[in-house]
Amino acid sequence: MASPSSAPAQGAGGGSPEAGAYPDRAHVDGPRAVAGDTGAASASSPPAQGAGGGSPEADAHPDRAYAGDQHAAPAAGRPEADRHAAPAAGPPAADPLRKAPAPGHAPDAGDAHRREQPSAPGPVPGHPSHRPDTPAHGDRPLAHSADGKGPAPQRPEPRGGLLMGRPFGVPVYVAPSWFLVAALITWVFGGQLERVLPELGAARYLVSLFFAVAFYASVLVHELAHTVAALRFKLPVRRIQLQFFGGVSEIEKEAETPGREFVLAFVGPLLSLVLAGAFYAAAQAVEPGTVPGVLLAGLMISNLIVAAFNLLPGLPLDGGRMLRAVVWKITGKPMTGTVAAAWVGRALAVSVLIGLPLLTQSGALGTDAADNVGMDTVLDALLAAILAAIIWTGAGNSLRMARLREHLPELRARALTRRAVPVETDTPLSEALRRANAAGARALVVVDADGQPLSLVREAAIVGVPEHRRPWVAVSGLAQDLTDGMRVSAELSGEELLDALRATPATEYLVVEETGEIYGVLSAADVERAFVKAMARPS
């Protein structure tokens, strides 16, 4: 089963297609670097009193200005135009830098919906794995252009086990858990072959192993169907992973229409049905009771089971994404479709937990009811519990991912950017902070003699410099060299913004206009706080 990469199997995060909406371009006169010096580095650390003698409470209260109260930074809740407007003249602006160490890596939207089996969404702002103490990458090469149009940073390729190949340019991984299930299939199918083909002896386990590999090759075809459909719709696919309970196609974007969502979900089960038909036709050409006949019959039945299971109408299965698409089409609201399909998925999980052991015990699945006692009953119950847990968890993840995608457009680089003050490399820290407080900025950018940005002053570094030493410490010694990946467009928003930040983990980023003009500095901590605030609001 395929799915956008971040949410669980089959349609994990049925979020709204607007998640990738383009950022709005309002407030073109937002937080630009003050004229005269060009650039700014985020310094949201504890306040540092400038040379002009600030209030002693500045060090004790990180949220207060470095200098006197008359220079206190604008409140975060003020309108964007007020917060970011740069003075027409006068010293460069800077707002009190808050003591809020920014996360070491940008939050992840978790934008993927795993269609085959659910998994926890990718790291997002506020997630335990989002550590604020991750060091910045200061050893990167220096970037010399300020236009922000250099080569886009490449996102690290996800790992997921043993790389098997790249069909259609998409990496296919075999997870370590696959070897466990392959051994289990070999053992179980080998026991069945002992009854059907006793003359094979120990060789039956080689035949069983071949069956396990062939079955997962069928699962791979199922996943490739999702992948090809996604690529056809110009949706990026991060990877395909074969694991214990099947396969996962990690599709990084949502389908834009309910029709495409339906097709994207349906092609997987459709290919499984086609494979079942092909194996059935092949079985007619061989003699039953032979090794080829038994293998073809087993593969036919296995693919029928895969297709039927995935067509069940509940998230995170393919059938759940199909149901979501139908409700989305009827109501016009993707979130409504996700909620409906997720709750059907939860009901399905309860049905599997209770119904599967009862069906097996009663012999309704083709086994002898008299034999279904003892260890077999325990194994059936365990299998039902695992399947139910996967479906229930996947449905919950689908709801969370849908909510995440619904709120992602609210994250706009332009609205979250801090005003910046440009300072030259040999500027004393105390003087830089004085300029920042005077202009109401909260970031410092180190520039060269021509005004080209070189680095961003790290707020965490400012905190570590005692106030009495600040007049003798140059800002260049506290700065993080700029790389192309640390330059982001002011027009980015939603998933595009998060993708840009996580591609180059850092605590601060230089925000530039399309013309190359410096707009300000974006702190990863500010993005995280905005994300958490947006997620706290009801849908």
Wavefront OBJ file of the C-alpha trace (Angstrom):
o trace
v 0.000 0.000 0.000
v 1.316 3.339 -0.853
v 1.034 6.513 1.033
v 2.387 9.982 1.470
v 5.517 9.622 3.512
v 4.969 10.495 7.045
v 1.744 9.100 8.036
v 0.953 5.490 8.533
v 0.039 2.925 6.074
v -2.275 3.488 3.310
v -3.317 6.939 3.767
v -2.038 7.881 7.007
v -2.338 11.498 7.070
v -5.274 12.386 5.031
v -4.540 16.067 5.219
v -5.862 18.793 3.107
v -4.237 19.333 -0.239
v -3.817 22.954 0.635
v -0.962 21.962 2.900
v 1.522 22.877 0.253
v -0.170 26.171 -0.549
v 2.100 28.992 -1.535
v 2.879 31.487 1.227
v 1.004 34.691 0.981
v 3.071 37.613 -0.128
v 1.699 40.248 2.192
v 3.836 42.553 4.293
v 6.483 43.139 1.685
v 7.895 45.801 3.954
v 8.467 43.403 6.819
v 11.641 42.863 8.862
v 14.373 44.004 6.557
v 17.925 44.694 7.572
v 18.375 48.293 8.587
v 19.758 50.500 5.849
v 23.451 51.080 6.086
v 24.463 47.669 7.451
v 23.009 44.710 5.598
v 22.055 41.572 7.380
v 21.281 40.159 10.713
v 21.832 37.195 12.872
v 19.264 35.772 15.148
v 20.142 36.367 18.719
v 17.162 35.218 20.602
v 19.161 34.416 23.692
v 18.977 36.045 27.060
v 19.128 39.786 26.894
v 22.511 41.337 26.773
v 22.660 44.830 27.982
v 24.229 47.085 25.461
v 26.993 49.508 26.092
v 24.390 52.094 26.801
v 23.668 50.609 30.198
v 20.462 48.634 30.145
v 18.312 47.626 33.031
v 19.822 45.008 35.350
v 16.676 42.922 34.936
v 17.688 42.209 31.379
v 19.944 39.338 32.337
v 17.517 37.972 34.872
v 14.544 38.148 32.519
v 15.347 36.841 29.059
v 12.195 38.303 27.571
v 13.173 41.884 28.368
v 15.236 44.217 26.255
v 18.998 44.330 26.406
v 18.936 48.070 26.761
v 16.532 50.387 28.534
v 12.811 49.820 28.536
v 12.298 52.521 25.953
v 13.995 50.185 23.465
v 12.123 47.069 24.410
v 11.311 44.857 21.494
v 7.824 44.893 20.108
v 5.465 42.352 21.579
v 5.217 39.104 19.667
v 1.480 39.506 19.428
v 1.605 42.783 17.531
v 0.665 42.946 13.859
v 3.343 41.732 11.526
v 3.746 45.117 9.860
v 4.416 46.754 13.224
v 6.707 44.045 14.493
v 8.895 43.995 11.423
v 8.832 47.510 9.994
v 12.343 48.895 9.794
v 13.034 52.514 10.691
v 13.712 54.802 7.787
v 16.883 56.063 9.357
v 18.950 55.753 12.461
v 20.924 52.908 13.943
v 20.214 49.363 12.854
v 17.325 47.686 14.535
v 17.310 44.799 16.910
v 14.846 43.455 19.354
v 15.778 41.994 22.703
v 17.089 38.570 22.023
v 15.203 36.006 23.980
v 16.737 33.129 25.807
v 15.102 30.415 23.792
v 17.686 28.101 22.279
v 16.435 27.110 18.894
v 16.132 23.493 17.937
v 19.082 22.021 16.166
v 17.016 20.838 13.302
v 13.917 22.090 11.642
v 10.611 20.419 12.424
v 9.398 17.806 10.062
v 5.901 17.733 8.754
v 5.705 14.166 8.580
v 4.084 14.428 5.361
v 3.858 10.874 4.353
v 0.925 8.546 4.437
v 2.017 4.969 4.611
v -0.531 2.970 2.777
v 0.630 -0.459 3.712
v 1.124 -0.241 7.413
v 0.948 2.583 9.881
v 3.930 4.149 11.502
v 4.499 7.129 13.699
v 4.568 10.415 11.870
v 7.888 12.008 11.186
v 9.400 14.404 13.731
v 7.442 17.592 14.033
v 7.987 20.690 16.102
v 7.571 19.810 19.724
v 8.336 16.132 19.140
v 10.680 14.577 21.741
v 13.274 14.020 19.054
v 13.280 17.719 18.275
v 16.262 18.584 20.497
v 17.069 22.228 21.095
v 20.660 21.520 22.044
v 21.753 20.118 18.711
v 24.842 22.072 17.670
v 24.733 24.221 14.588
v 26.684 23.112 11.595
v 29.471 25.600 11.717
v 31.945 23.723 9.588
v 30.056 24.217 6.352
v 31.675 26.187 3.504
v 31.083 29.921 3.453
v 28.372 31.155 1.118
v 29.148 34.323 -0.798
v 25.946 35.199 -2.585
v 22.980 36.825 -0.931
v 20.421 36.085 -3.556
v 19.303 32.835 -2.036
v 19.232 31.283 -5.493
v 22.087 28.862 -5.118
v 21.630 25.132 -5.553
v 18.836 23.866 -3.364
v 20.096 21.755 -0.485
v 19.459 18.094 -0.968
v 17.445 16.395 1.696
v 19.281 13.432 3.214
v 17.964 10.201 1.776
v 16.105 8.188 4.388
v 17.446 4.809 5.371
v 15.290 1.807 5.981
v 17.418 -1.315 5.866
v 19.103 -3.047 2.944
v 18.926 -1.115 -0.331
v 17.713 -3.461 -3.080
v 17.447 -1.102 -6.034
v 15.869 2.070 -7.421
v 12.987 1.258 -9.768
v 11.637 4.485 -11.302
v 14.306 6.300 -9.306
v 12.722 5.375 -5.956
v 14.941 3.496 -3.455
v 13.572 0.144 -2.279
v 14.676 -1.030 1.151
v 14.221 -4.338 2.923
v 13.843 -3.761 6.661
v 15.526 -6.142 9.125
v 12.078 -7.280 10.273
v 11.496 -8.789 6.814
v 14.066 -11.510 7.511
v 12.085 -12.500 10.591
v 8.819 -12.804 8.685
v 10.610 -14.628 5.839
v 11.869 -17.204 8.345
v 8.358 -17.507 9.813
v 6.774 -18.020 6.371
v 9.448 -20.580 5.490
v 8.737 -22.544 8.659
v 4.909 -22.422 8.385
v 4.741 -23.119 4.641
v 7.351 -25.847 5.026
v 5.047 -27.613 7.488
v 2.223 -27.473 4.969
v 4.455 -28.835 2.206
v 5.348 -31.793 4.414
v 1.709 -32.871 4.270
v 1.157 -32.033 0.597
v 4.534 -33.090 -0.850
v 6.138 -35.433 1.722
v 8.641 -36.689 -0.859
v 10.495 -33.352 -0.763
v 12.013 -34.049 2.642
v 14.267 -31.242 3.917
v 14.184 -29.590 0.480
v 10.699 -28.375 1.321
v 12.258 -25.498 3.277
v 14.084 -24.292 0.182
v 10.763 -24.318 -1.665
v 9.177 -22.460 1.255
v 11.910 -19.840 1.204
v 11.347 -19.328 -2.515
v 7.632 -18.860 -1.768
v 8.427 -16.192 0.888
v 10.615 -14.264 -1.545
v 8.056 -14.559 -4.360
v 5.256 -13.400 -2.054
v 7.157 -10.268 -1.049
v 8.008 -9.667 -4.687
v 4.226 -9.523 -5.190
v 3.975 -7.033 -2.325
v 6.661 -4.950 -4.031
v 4.591 -4.907 -7.236
v 1.637 -3.697 -5.146
v 3.775 -0.850 -3.775
v 5.207 -0.007 -7.189
v 1.656 0.461 -8.435
v 1.149 3.174 -5.803
v 4.536 4.663 -6.642
v 3.954 4.843 -10.395
v 0.540 6.451 -9.833
v 2.077 8.991 -7.449
v 4.832 9.875 -9.898
v 2.225 10.162 -12.643
v 0.454 12.769 -10.490
v 3.820 14.489 -9.837
v 3.855 13.510 -6.169
v 7.384 12.814 -4.867
v 8.007 9.337 -3.407
v 10.707 9.154 -0.765
v 11.150 5.375 -0.676
v 9.516 1.955 -0.625
v 10.166 -0.277 2.364
v 9.378 -3.972 2.712
v 8.877 -4.913 6.334
v 7.246 -7.417 8.677
v 3.596 -6.842 7.770
v 3.994 -5.871 4.145
v 5.258 -2.799 2.350
v 5.123 0.974 2.647
v 5.300 3.516 -0.160
v 6.246 6.845 1.390
v 4.609 9.527 -0.756
v 5.595 12.981 0.419
v 2.623 15.029 -0.766
v -1.146 14.731 -0.652
v -3.174 14.146 -3.797
v -4.755 17.416 -4.901
v -8.204 16.029 -5.712
v -10.414 13.245 -4.336
v -10.335 11.547 -7.745
v -6.562 11.289 -7.694
v -6.643 10.142 -4.085
v -9.034 7.337 -5.038
v -6.904 6.219 -7.993
v -3.708 6.402 -5.929
v -5.220 4.096 -3.303
v -7.011 1.690 -5.659
v -4.116 0.799 -7.957
v -2.364 -1.257 -5.252
v -5.187 -3.735 -4.572
v -5.948 -3.750 -8.306
v -2.420 -4.954 -9.120
v -2.676 -7.607 -6.395
v -5.884 -8.883 -8.006
v -4.184 -8.893 -11.415
v -1.307 -10.918 -9.954
v -3.752 -13.373 -8.371
v -5.393 -13.839 -11.763
v -2.026 -14.330 -13.452
v -0.978 -16.963 -10.911
v -4.330 -18.714 -11.322
v -3.914 -18.819 -15.110
v -0.372 -20.143 -14.740
v -1.557 -22.804 -12.298
v -3.951 -24.146 -14.936
v -0.995 -24.889 -17.195
v 0.840 -27.101 -14.685
v -0.042 -30.341 -13.013
v -1.647 -29.951 -9.578
v 0.132 -31.606 -6.669
v 3.560 -30.664 -8.036
v 5.964 -28.085 -6.665
v 5.079 -25.493 -9.354
v 1.365 -26.166 -8.874
v 1.538 -25.730 -5.097
v 3.645 -22.571 -5.362
v 1.355 -20.954 -7.938
v -1.751 -21.829 -5.913
v -0.173 -20.376 -2.770
v 0.804 -17.149 -4.517
v -2.671 -16.815 -6.005
v -4.327 -17.163 -2.587
v -1.784 -14.838 -0.939
v -2.406 -12.045 -3.433
v -6.162 -12.442 -3.075
v -5.779 -12.046 0.697
v -3.549 -8.959 0.253
v -6.083 -7.362 -2.104
v -9.091 -8.184 0.082
v -7.419 -6.996 3.279
v -6.310 -3.707 1.726
v -9.763 -3.026 0.311
v -11.290 -2.973 3.810
v -12.803 0.531 4.147
v -10.815 1.960 7.019
v -7.621 3.937 7.403
v -4.746 3.270 7.184
v -5.604 0.666 4.528
v -6.030 1.428 0.833
v -9.772 0.928 1.182
v -9.767 3.566 3.907
v -8.143 6.064 1.577
v -10.717 5.202 -1.057
v -13.487 5.844 1.474
v -11.807 9.110 2.430
v -11.760 10.152 -1.224
v -15.466 9.396 -1.601
v -16.433 11.395 1.521
v -14.088 14.183 0.445
v -15.833 14.301 -2.959
v -19.302 14.371 -1.392
v -18.587 16.954 1.314
v -15.837 18.928 -0.364
v -13.816 18.670 2.861
v -10.755 16.389 2.988
v -10.665 16.578 6.782
v -14.222 15.212 6.984
v -13.188 12.306 4.778
v -10.194 11.579 6.990
v -12.255 11.611 10.182
v -14.872 9.274 8.706
v -12.326 6.806 7.308
v -10.230 6.886 10.491
v -13.168 6.009 12.738
v -14.203 3.230 10.382
v -10.601 2.019 10.658
v -10.823 1.959 14.443
v -14.066 -0.001 14.281
v -12.334 -2.375 11.882
v -9.472 -2.829 14.351
v -11.902 -3.884 17.075
v -13.620 -6.263 14.640
v -10.297 -7.893 13.750
v -9.320 -8.222 17.403
v -12.553 -10.027 18.300
v -13.658 -11.571 15.037
v -10.497 -13.184 13.663
v -9.954 -15.589 16.605
v -13.676 -16.459 16.601
v -13.672 -17.207 12.872
v -10.581 -19.380 13.208
v -11.971 -21.191 16.236
v -15.261 -21.892 14.470
v -13.528 -23.295 11.392
v -15.075 -20.647 9.141
v -11.675 -19.973 7.562
v -11.378 -23.492 6.242
v -9.620 -25.153 9.168
v -10.883 -27.985 11.334
v -12.561 -26.441 14.346
v -11.623 -29.415 16.516
v -7.935 -28.694 15.980
v -8.123 -25.039 16.896
v -7.216 -25.329 20.557
v -4.177 -24.736 22.668
v -1.179 -23.065 21.042
v -2.969 -22.463 17.734
v -5.658 -20.470 19.527
v -3.025 -18.383 21.319
v -1.194 -17.693 18.045
v -4.438 -16.676 16.318
v -5.276 -14.290 19.146
v -1.759 -12.829 19.067
v -1.930 -12.295 15.307
v -5.341 -10.627 15.645
v -4.023 -8.347 18.399
v -1.033 -7.275 16.300
v -3.174 -6.570 13.227
v -5.730 -4.677 15.322
v -2.999 -2.584 16.935
v -1.521 -1.707 13.528
v -4.900 -0.655 12.136
v -5.900 1.308 15.261
v -2.564 3.108 15.442
v -2.614 3.843 11.738
v -6.094 5.346 11.973
v -4.990 7.592 14.842
v -1.893 8.662 12.948
v -4.060 9.468 9.946
v -6.112 11.872 12.050
v -3.011 13.527 13.484
v -1.376 13.901 10.084
v -4.551 15.357 8.591
v -4.667 17.929 11.357
v -1.004 18.715 10.839
v -1.473 19.280 7.109
v -4.504 21.431 7.770
v -2.457 23.823 9.906
v 0.801 23.791 7.939
v -0.157 26.726 5.671
v -0.263 28.908 8.788
v 3.534 28.654 9.035
v 4.857 31.477 6.841
v 8.485 32.516 6.782
v 7.543 36.150 6.216
v 5.345 36.288 9.313
v 7.826 34.461 11.568
v 10.985 36.333 10.561
v 12.751 38.523 13.112
v 14.063 41.969 12.242
v 17.805 41.942 11.737
v 20.640 44.372 12.277
v 23.691 44.118 9.999
v 27.076 44.542 11.686
v 30.610 44.257 10.362
v 32.920 41.483 11.525
v 34.940 43.570 13.994
v 31.933 45.172 15.703
v 32.049 44.672 19.501
v 29.167 42.610 20.831
v 28.059 45.378 23.191
v 27.796 47.847 20.314
v 25.909 45.346 18.157
v 23.421 44.742 20.957
v 23.033 48.479 21.516
v 22.104 48.908 17.852
v 19.726 46.002 18.062
v 17.938 47.396 21.100
v 17.764 50.866 19.582
v 16.120 49.524 16.443
v 13.875 46.962 18.122
v 15.462 43.995 16.355
v 16.161 40.518 17.650
v 18.824 39.259 15.264
v 22.334 40.138 14.111
v 23.868 39.470 10.709
v 27.596 39.761 10.163
v 28.397 41.418 6.817
v 31.550 42.251 4.888
v 32.709 45.700 3.786
v 30.376 45.518 0.776
v 27.356 44.673 2.919
v 27.198 41.048 1.814
v 26.039 38.686 4.599
v 28.699 36.312 5.871
v 27.286 34.738 9.010
v 24.576 34.847 11.669
v 25.342 35.584 15.310
v 24.083 32.700 17.407
v 21.912 33.694 20.319
v 23.220 30.778 22.351
v 26.758 32.163 21.928
v 25.673 35.602 23.161
v 24.333 34.072 26.354
v 27.735 32.645 27.181
v 29.521 36.000 27.061
v 29.501 37.857 30.431
v 28.236 41.410 30.149
v 31.530 42.957 31.277
v 33.385 41.223 28.416
v 31.002 42.160 25.623
v 32.812 45.392 24.664
v 35.918 43.326 23.879
v 34.286 40.420 22.032
v 33.811 40.807 18.261
v 30.550 39.482 16.799
v 32.440 37.453 14.199
v 33.661 35.128 16.951
v 30.085 34.259 17.895
v 28.702 33.762 14.395
v 27.693 30.747 12.332
v 28.947 30.828 8.734
v 26.169 31.042 6.176
v 25.636 28.247 3.691
v 23.235 28.201 0.767
v 20.969 25.924 2.776
v 20.728 28.567 5.529
v 19.261 31.097 3.070
v 15.516 30.710 2.732
v 13.008 32.664 0.693
v 10.589 34.967 2.474
v 7.842 33.449 0.316
v 8.136 29.941 1.767
v 5.328 28.518 3.882
v 3.858 25.233 5.067
v 5.546 22.050 3.925
v 7.901 23.928 1.623
v 9.239 25.903 4.577
v 9.665 22.820 6.773
v 11.377 20.924 3.947
v 13.843 23.777 3.495
v 14.646 23.920 7.204
v 15.086 20.219 7.756
v 17.293 19.930 4.678
v 19.890 22.075 6.479
v 19.492 21.765 10.269
v 20.449 25.008 12.013
v 19.215 27.311 14.764
v 18.870 30.414 12.578
v 18.354 31.077 8.874
v 18.821 34.177 6.744
v 15.541 35.126 5.054
v 15.849 36.864 1.692
v 13.488 38.362 -0.844
v 13.296 37.057 -4.402
v 15.502 40.005 -5.383
v 18.212 38.837 -2.984
v 17.522 41.625 -0.490
v 17.829 40.616 3.146
v 14.437 40.404 4.853
v 15.484 39.222 8.313
v 16.402 36.140 10.317
v 14.227 33.108 10.995
v 14.759 31.153 14.209
v 13.913 27.457 14.230
v 12.622 27.975 17.781
v 10.078 30.515 16.511
v 8.895 28.055 13.863
v 8.483 25.383 16.496
v 6.491 27.624 18.809
v 4.243 28.775 15.959
v 3.675 25.177 14.922
v 2.716 24.058 18.423
v 0.386 27.050 18.778
v -1.290 26.307 15.450
v -1.739 22.633 16.315
v -3.358 23.575 19.634
v -6.176 25.363 17.858
v -9.220 23.234 17.003
v -9.668 22.257 13.364
l 1 2 3 4 5 6 7 8 9 10 11 12 13 14 15 16 17 18 19 20 21 22 23 24 25 26 27 28 29 30 31 32 33 34 35 36 37 38 39 40 41 42 43 44 45 46 47 48 49 50 51 52 53 54 55 56 57 58 59 60 61 62 63 64 65 66 67 68 69 70 71 72 73 74 75 76 77 78 79 80 81 82 83 84 85 86 87 88 89 90 91 92 93 94 95 96 97 98 99 100 101 102 103 104 105 106 107 108 109 110 111 112 113 114 115 116 117 118 119 120 121 122 123 124 125 126 127 128 129 130 131 132 133 134 135 136 137 138 139 140 141 142 143 144 145 146 147 148 149 150 151 152 153 154 155 156 157 158 159 160 161 162 163 164 165 166 167 168 169 170 171 172 173 174 175 176 177 178 179 180 181 182 183 184 185 186 187 188 189 190 191 192 193 194 195 196 197 198 199 200 201 202 203 204 205 206 207 208 209 210 211 212 213 214 215 216 217 218 219 220 221 222 223 224 225 226 227 228 229 230 231 232 233 234 235 236 237 238 239 240 241 242 243 244 245 246 247 248 249 250 251 252 253 254 255 256 257 258 259 260 261 262 263 264 265 266 267 268 269 270 271 272 273 274 275 276 277 278 279 280 281 282 283 284 285 286 287 288 289 290 291 292 293 294 295 296 297 298 299 300 301 302 303 304 305 306 307 308 309 310 311 312 313 314 315 316 317 318 319 320 321 322 323 324 325 326 327 328 329 330 331 332 333 334 335 336 337 338 339 340 341 342 343 344 345 346 347 348 349 350 351 352 353 354 355 356 357 358 359 360 361 362 363 364 365 366 367 368 369 370 371 372 373 374 375 376 377 378 379 380 381 382 383 384 385 386 387 388 389 390 391 392 393 394 395 396 397 398 399 400 401 402 403 404 405 406 407 408 409 410 411 412 413 414 415 416 417 418 419 420 421 422 423 424 425 426 427 428 429 430 431 432 433 434 435 436 437 438 439 440 441 442 443 444 445 446 447 448 449 450 451 452 453 454 455 456 457 458 459 460 461 462 463 464 465 466 467 468 469 470 471 472 473 474 475 476 477 478 479 480 481 482 483 484 485 486 487 488 489 490 491 492 493 494 495 496 497 498 499 500 501 502 503 504 505 506 507 508 509 510 511 512 513 514 515 516 517 518 519 520 521 522 523 524 525 526 527 528 529 530 531 532 533 534 535 536 537 538 539
